[in-house]
Amino acid sequence: MKKNWGFLLRFAVSLIAVVGLVYMLRGKLGEALEVVRKGLVWQWFLLALGVYAVGLGVISKRFQLILRMQGVRLDFAKSFYVSFLGLFFNLFFPSALGGDVAKVYFVYEYSGKKLGSLTGVILDRFLGFFTIVLVALAALSAYSQSFDGAKVIFQSLFGALAFLVLGVFFFSHRGFAQKF
């Protein structure tokens, strides 16, 4: 019975979102569908959808490996499903943390491990932020002569990088984390 309530809740949220979208597009829905029908190149759309699915697969595999490091066993299909649910809830909740809360909840439902689920999602968020900081450092090093404030930004990014490395170390090593 509990699973039925979860399904009904997800179905209701999806239905409300679709009805809200149709309501907001009232009077413009016909125009929007006509633009899609005439202007959409289906080959590019399907290619983009495939690339997005591959990217989500890579993120899901990373998430699965992080959870395994935390002692939470989750197969790839469930990891993909939880990652997809996290993206869904990020779209419909007012903050970017809604998807993370949903991920923690669903991983906990599958595994029964609260702390492992929570630290796995936090570590996954840290690694995502770590990647963004590395991309920003690479871009800044390539274009640092183009603007004046490059030194301050470099220092800030290296500080963020140091913080992230310590955070990843903290969440990934149980012995170190238990001391705190």
C-alpha positions as CSV (number, residue, x, y, z in Angstrom):
1,M,0.0,0.0,0.0
2,K,2.9,2.3,0.8
3,K,4.3,1.9,-2.7
4,N,0.9,2.8,-4.2
5,W,0.9,6.1,-2.3
6,G,4.3,7.0,-3.7
7,F,3.2,6.2,-7.2
8,L,0.0,8.2,-6.8
9,L,2.0,11.1,-5.4
10,R,4.4,11.1,-8.3
11,F,1.5,10.8,-10.8
12,A,-0.3,13.7,-9.2
13,V,2.8,15.9,-9.2
14,S,3.3,15.1,-12.9
15,L,-0.3,15.7,-13.8
16,I,-0.3,19.0,-12.0
17,A,2.8,20.0,-13.8
18,V,1.4,19.1,-17.2
19,V,-1.9,20.9,-16.5
20,G,0.0,24.0,-15.2
21,L,2.1,24.0,-18.4
22,V,-0.9,23.7,-20.6
23,Y,-2.6,26.5,-18.6
24,M,0.4,28.8,-18.9
25,L,0.5,28.2,-22.6
26,R,-3.2,28.8,-23.2
27,G,-3.6,30.7,-26.4
28,K,0.0,30.0,-27.4
29,L,-0.1,26.3,-27.4
30,G,-1.1,26.0,-31.0
31,E,1.7,28.3,-32.1
32,A,4.2,26.4,-30.0
33,L,3.2,23.1,-31.5
34,E,3.4,24.6,-35.0
35,V,6.9,25.9,-34.4
36,V,7.9,22.4,-33.1
37,R,6.3,20.7,-36.0
38,K,7.9,22.9,-38.6
39,G,11.2,23.9,-37.1
40,L,12.3,20.8,-35.2
41,V,15.0,18.7,-36.9
42,W,14.2,15.3,-35.4
43,Q,17.7,13.8,-36.1
44,W,19.3,16.5,-34.0
45,F,16.7,16.2,-31.3
46,L,17.2,12.5,-31.1
47,L,21.0,12.9,-31.1
48,A,20.7,15.4,-28.2
49,L,18.4,13.1,-26.3
50,G,20.9,10.2,-26.8
51,V,23.9,12.4,-25.6
52,Y,21.8,13.5,-22.6
53,A,21.0,9.9,-21.7
54,V,24.7,9.0,-22.0
55,G,25.7,11.9,-19.8
56,L,23.1,10.8,-17.2
57,G,24.5,7.3,-17.4
58,V,28.0,8.6,-16.6
59,I,26.6,10.6,-13.7
60,S,24.6,7.6,-12.5
61,K,27.7,5.3,-12.6
62,R,29.7,7.9,-10.6
63,F,26.8,8.1,-8.1
64,Q,26.8,4.3,-7.9
65,L,30.5,4.1,-7.2
66,I,30.3,6.9,-4.6
67,L,27.4,5.0,-2.9
68,R,29.4,1.8,-3.0
69,M,32.3,3.6,-1.3
70,Q,29.8,4.5,1.5
71,G,28.7,0.9,1.9
72,V,25.4,1.3,0.0
73,R,24.9,-1.3,-2.8
74,L,22.7,0.0,-5.6
75,D,22.7,-1.5,-9.1
76,F,23.1,0.7,-12.2
77,A,19.4,0.7,-13.2
78,K,18.4,1.9,-9.7
79,S,21.2,4.5,-9.7
80,F,20.0,5.7,-13.1
81,Y,16.4,5.9,-11.9
82,V,17.4,7.8,-8.7
83,S,19.5,10.2,-10.7
84,F,16.6,10.8,-13.1
85,L,14.3,11.4,-10.2
86,G,16.8,13.9,-8.7
87,L,16.7,15.8,-12.0
88,F,12.9,15.7,-12.0
89,F,12.6,17.1,-8.5
90,N,15.3,19.8,-9.2
91,L,13.0,21.1,-11.9
92,F,9.8,21.2,-9.7
93,F,11.1,22.2,-6.3
94,P,12.0,25.8,-5.7
95,S,15.7,25.1,-4.9
96,A,18.4,22.9,-6.3
97,L,18.4,20.9,-3.1
98,G,15.0,19.3,-3.8
99,G,16.6,16.7,-6.1
100,D,19.2,15.9,-3.5
101,V,16.6,15.4,-0.9
102,A,14.7,13.1,-3.2
103,K,17.9,11.2,-4.0
104,V,18.7,10.7,-0.3
105,Y,15.1,9.5,0.3
106,F,15.0,7.0,-2.6
107,V,18.5,5.6,-1.9
108,Y,17.5,5.2,1.7
109,E,14.3,3.4,0.7
110,Y,16.4,1.0,-1.5
111,S,19.2,0.4,0.9
112,G,18.0,1.2,4.5
113,K,21.2,3.1,5.2
114,K,20.6,6.7,6.3
115,L,24.1,7.9,6.8
116,G,25.5,6.2,3.7
117,S,22.7,7.6,1.5
118,L,23.2,11.2,2.9
119,T,27.0,11.2,2.6
120,G,26.8,9.6,-0.8
121,V,24.6,12.4,-2.2
122,I,26.7,15.1,-0.5
123,L,29.9,13.6,-1.9
124,D,28.3,13.4,-5.3
125,R,27.4,17.1,-5.1
126,F,31.0,17.9,-4.0
127,L,32.5,16.0,-6.9
128,G,30.2,17.8,-9.3
129,F,31.2,21.2,-7.9
130,F,34.9,20.0,-8.0
131,T,34.5,19.4,-11.7
132,I,32.9,22.9,-12.3
133,V,35.8,24.5,-10.4
134,L,38.3,22.6,-12.5
135,V,36.6,23.7,-15.7
136,A,36.6,27.3,-14.4
137,L,40.3,27.1,-13.6
138,A,41.1,25.8,-17.1
139,A,39.0,28.5,-18.7
140,L,40.6,31.2,-16.5
141,S,44.1,30.0,-17.3
142,A,43.4,30.1,-21.0
143,Y,41.9,33.6,-20.9
144,S,43.6,35.2,-17.8
145,Q,45.3,37.9,-19.9
146,S,42.0,39.1,-21.2
147,F,40.8,40.8,-18.0
148,D,42.2,42.5,-14.9
149,G,40.8,40.5,-12.0
150,A,42.3,37.2,-13.0
151,K,44.6,37.0,-9.9
152,V,41.8,37.4,-7.4
153,I,39.6,34.9,-9.3
154,F,42.5,32.4,-9.4
155,Q,43.0,32.7,-5.7
156,S,39.3,32.2,-5.0
157,L,39.1,29.2,-7.3
158,F,42.2,27.6,-5.7
159,G,40.6,28.2,-2.3
160,A,37.4,26.5,-3.4
161,L,39.5,23.7,-4.8
162,A,41.3,23.2,-1.6
163,F,38.0,23.2,0.3
164,L,36.5,20.7,-2.1
165,V,39.5,18.3,-1.8
166,L,39.3,18.4,2.0
167,G,35.5,17.8,1.8
168,V,35.9,14.9,-0.5
169,F,38.6,13.5,1.8
170,F,36.4,14.0,4.8
171,F,33.4,12.2,3.3
172,S,35.3,9.4,1.7
173,H,37.5,8.3,4.5
174,R,35.5,6.9,7.5
175,G,38.4,6.9,9.9
176,F,39.1,10.6,9.3
177,A,35.4,11.5,9.5
178,Q,34.8,9.6,12.7
179,K,37.4,11.8,14.5
180,F,35.0,14.7,14.0
